[in-house]
Amino acid sequence: MTDAATGADARPEATPVPTSDPVRAARRRTRVWLIVSQALYVCSLLPWLAFAGLSVMAFDAPGSTEKWQPWVFVGVIWSYPLLPFTTSIISWILYARGRLRGAAITTAIPLAVLLLVVAALVVVTVVTTASVVSGVS
């Protein structure tokens, strides 16, 4: 519609919608982090399945069922999926309640545990390799 007298647009000017709303951007970044990290956790279940199947070989040695170490080893391996599953649920609940930092930190817990395990494996490998090379037993 145009104003007949002036030829100008008679509609009131709409207020521009802010394109960079900080809260909306933070929610989007957090949502992307939740989706990406949890997709990685789902992908990590494929190698876990192989490790879970092989972990029962801890009981192959005679008398190993009476020791506590194989039971702890198998229990830790088999309980791995509980960690990403529970932290994923908690992080989405936190996200829905608007606690974005808590959601991002909660979904990163399995990643931190995974990095600690990898670091421990590297340290053990370096130490055992160094002791084998130096001839120390």
N, C-alpha and C positions, 0 to 999 in steps of 0.2 A: 504494500500500500504506500502510496505517495501522497503528500499533502498537495492539494490542487493549487494553493496560492504560491507556495515556495518551490514546489517540485522536490522537496526533501522527503526523506523517508520518515513516515509518521510513527513508526514503531520505536519504542524506547530502546536505547542502546543496552545490550546485554552486558553484564559485567563479565570480563574475561575470566575463564576458569584457570586457576593457577596450574601450570604444567609441571611444576616441581614441588609438589606437596611433600615436605620432609617425612611426615608420618607414613604417607602412602609409599614413598620410596623405601623407607626402612622395612615396612611390611613386605614389600616385594622382594627385597634382598634376602630377608629372613626366609621367606617362602621358598625362594630358589635354593638357598643353602639347605633347607630341610629336605627338599626333594632330591637334590644332588647327593647329599650325604647318605640319605636312606636308600637311594638307588645303588650306591656303592656297597652298602651293607647287604642288600639283597644279592648283589654279585658275589660278595664274600662268602655266601652260603654254599656256593658250588665247591670251592676248595675245602670248606669245612666238612662237607659231606664225605669227601675222600678221607680226611683226617679222622673223622668220627668212626668211619668203618675200620680204619687201620689202628685206631687207638686201642681196640680190644686185644691187640697182639701183646699188650703189656702184660697179659696174663698167661702168655705162652710158656714162660720159664716154670719149671717145677717149683712149687711152693710159693709162687708169686701171689696166689689168692689170699694167703695168710698175711701178706705185708700190706701196709697202709699206703705206700707210695703209688702203686698201680691204680688203686681205687681213687685217689685224689687226682691223678693224671687223667684218668678216663672221665671222672666227674667234671673236671674243669673243661675238658674238650667238649663233652656232650652238653654242658650248660651254656656254651657260647651263644646260641641263638636267643637266649632269654635277655641278654644285655641289649642288643640292638632293638629287639621287639619292645621291651619295656621303656627304654629311653625314647623310642619313636613315639609311643603313645603319650608319654609325659610331655614331650616337646610339642606335639600338636595341641594338647590341652593348654599348655602355656601360651602357644601362639594364638589360640582362639580367645584367650583371656587378655591378650594384648601385652603379655610379658615377653617381648621379642628377644631381649638379651638372654633371659633364662632358657627360652626355647633353643636358641642357637648354641648355648653352652651345653645344654642337656643332650642335644643330638650329636655333639662332638665327643662325648664320653667314650663310646666304643672306639672311635678313631684314636683317642689318646691311649687307650688300653692296647690297641693294636700296635701303635708306635712303640710303646714300652716293651711289648713282647718282641718286636723286631730288633729293638736296641739290645735287649737281653741276649737274643740269639747271636747278634753280631759280636757282643762282648765275649760270650762263651766260645764262639768260633775262634776269635783272635787269641784268647787265652790258651785254648787247647792246641791251636796251631803253633803258637809260640813255644809251648812246653814240649811239643813233639819235635820241633826243629832244634831246640836247644838240648834235647836229650833228657830233660827233667821229667821224672815220672811221679 
